Amino acid sequence: MNDTPIRVALVDDQALFRTGIRMLIDSQADLQFVGEAGDGAEGVELVRRGRPDVVLMDVRMPVMDGITATARIVEDSGADGAKVLVLTTFDFDEAAAKAIRAGASGFVLKDADPEFLLAAIRTVHAGTAVFAASATRELLRRYEDTSEQAASVPPAFEELTPREREIFDLAARGFSNSEIAQHEFVSEATVKTHISRVLTKLELRDRVRLVVFAHEHGLVAKAD
């Protein structure tokens, strides 16, 4: 069992909010608060210095907003680097959609129950989205730029096996592992193996990135 605590950093321009979150994180034996910043630029530098596992990122801040900061952190960190969990004021808003496109692994409302936020941190650290893929699709669909054409599909997608493409399609449409297992008449363990291989071949960080990839390349039929 891995007893190393999850390293958490916070980027938010409200000092009182930062104090509350720091106290919440410090109250958990499996979490370690490793630093805070008041704007996106400071947040990027904080992540470079502190190397947290999970970054709680506000969206609207001075100097550099959370969307730009998220993109830079994800670019600097790489596939195995810090996971960004965006803090939003409104559910399903345009800023959340932009943050997901920028590389965030999930979003949580700022007034969420403390236990939900703690669970979200642990979930993101484990490599799982904190909201369903179907919710990601709805978020992207609602705020997509209809003037943009679907980007060309990378060659790596052509390397997926027929079964991997089936799994990819179901995951991108919002099916859970158990639902995919029932649909394909296989075990959940087999589904997890296929998902892992798909993510590796496409060089995607997590299932959120899979949904974004499918959406941006026109690989999933749009919702009616």
N, C-alpha and C positions, 0 to 999 in steps of 0.2 A: 504494500500500500504506500502511495506517495504522500508523505507528511509535509512536503514543502508547501507553505501557504501561497495562495494566489496573490500576486502583487498587483495592487489596484492604484491607479492615478486618477485625479479628477481635474477637469478643465471647465471652469464656470466663472462668470464675472461677478457673481453675487457672493460676497464674503460670508454672510450668515448661512447661506445654503451650503457652502463648502464646509463650514464648521460642523453642521449637522451630519453631512455625509461622512466626514472624517470620523466623527464619533461613532457612527453606525458601523463603519468598516472595522474600526479598532475594537469593537465589541465582539467580533467574530474570530474564533480561534483559527479558522482555516483561511482567513484573509489578512493581508498586510497592506496598510496604507503607505504608499511610497512617495507621495508628493502631490502638490496641487498647483494650479496656475490660473490666472485671471483672464487670459485671452488666448486665442488660438496660437499666436506666434510663440508665447511662453510655453504653451502646451506641447508644441512640436519639440522645443528644446528640452522640456522636462522628460519627454519620452526617450529622446536620444541619450540623456544622462541616466535616467532612472531605470530604463528598460522594464517597464511594467508588463504584466501579462494582459491586463484589461484596462482600457482607458474609458472613463465616463466623460462624455463630451457634450457640452451644451452647444446649441446651434447658433444662436444669435449673440455675438460678442463683439466688442470693439477690437481694433487693430487687425485681427484676422478672425473671420467667422469659423464656426465649427466644421462646416463643409470643406473649406479649403484646408483646414488643419487635418481633418480626417484623411483627405487625399494624400497629403504629404507624409503623414504617419504611415499609412498603408504602403506607400511607395518606398519609404525608407526601411520599413520593417520586413517587407517580403512576406512570403507565404506562411512562415513560422513565427512571425513577429507579433506585436501587440494587436489585440482585437479591440475594435472601437465599438462601444455601446452608446448610442446617441440618446441624449435627454431632450425630449420635446415637450412643449406646452400643450399642443393640440394633436390628437390622434389623427393619422392619415393626412398630414399636411404636406405641402410641397417641399418644405425644408427637409422633412424626413425622407422623402423620395430622393432628393438630391444627395443626401448623406449616404443612402444605401448605394446609389450609383457611384459615389466617391470611394466606397469600400467599407462602409460600416457593416458590422455583423448583426446589427439589430437596433431596435429603438425602444425606449421606455418613457412613459409619461413622467414628468417631474413630480407630479403629485401622486404617484403610484404608492401602494402600500410598501413600507420598508422591507417586509419579508419577500415581496415580489421582486424588488430591486436586487436583493441579495441572491435570490434564486436565479435571476437573469445574469448576474455576474458569473455565477458558477456554471450556468448553462453555456454561455458564450465561451468561457474558458475551455469547456469540454469540446468545443468545436461544433456546437449545435445552435441553430437559430433560436431566438427567443420569441419568435412568432411564426405562424404557419407560412409555408411557401405560398399558399393561396392568398394570404394577406399581402405578401410581398408583391405578387402579381397584380393584385387590385391596386396597391399603392402606386406601382409603376404605370399601370394602365391609366389611372386617373390623372396622372400628371405628366404623361409622355408628351414629347414635342412631336406633333403630327407632321411637322415639316421635315423631320429627319428621316432619311431612308435607313432601312435595316443595314447594319454593317455587314461586310462580307464575312462569310463563315471561315474561321481559321482552319488550316489544313489538319490540325490536331483532331477536329471533330470527325473528319473522315476516317480516322484511325479507330474510332469506337466500333466494337463488334455489334452485330444486329441486336443481341440481347442487351448490351450496354446502352444502345440507343433507345430501346424500349424503356429501360429503367430511367434514363435521362428524361425522356418525355413525360413519364408519369410523375417524377420528382418535380419537374418544372411546372407541371399543372397543379401542384399542391398536394399530391398524394403523400401520406405518411408512410413510414417503412412497413407498418403492419398492413396498410391498404395496398401497397405495392406487392407485398408478399401474397396476399389473397388474390390479387389480380393476375399475378404471374404463376401462382401455384408453387411457390418456393418458400423457404424459411426466411425469417427476418434476418438471420445471420448472413444468409446468401445475399439478401438485398443490401445489407450494410457493406459487404465485400464489393459488390458491383458499384455502389455509390462511391466508395473509396477509390476504386480504380478509375471511375469517370472523372472524379475531382483531380486525381493525379495526372491523368492524360491531358486534361484541359488546363492544368495548372491553376485550379480554382481553390480558394481558401476554404470555402464551406458551401453549404446548400443555398445560402442566400446569394452567393456569387453565381451559383448554377442557375438560379432563377433569373438573375440579371442578365447573364450570358444568353440564355434562351430568349429572353424578351428582346434584347438589343439586336440579336441576329435573326429575328423573325422565325425562330425554330418551334414556337408553340402557337397554336391557333388562338387568336384573341377571344376574350370572353364576349359572349353575346350581350 
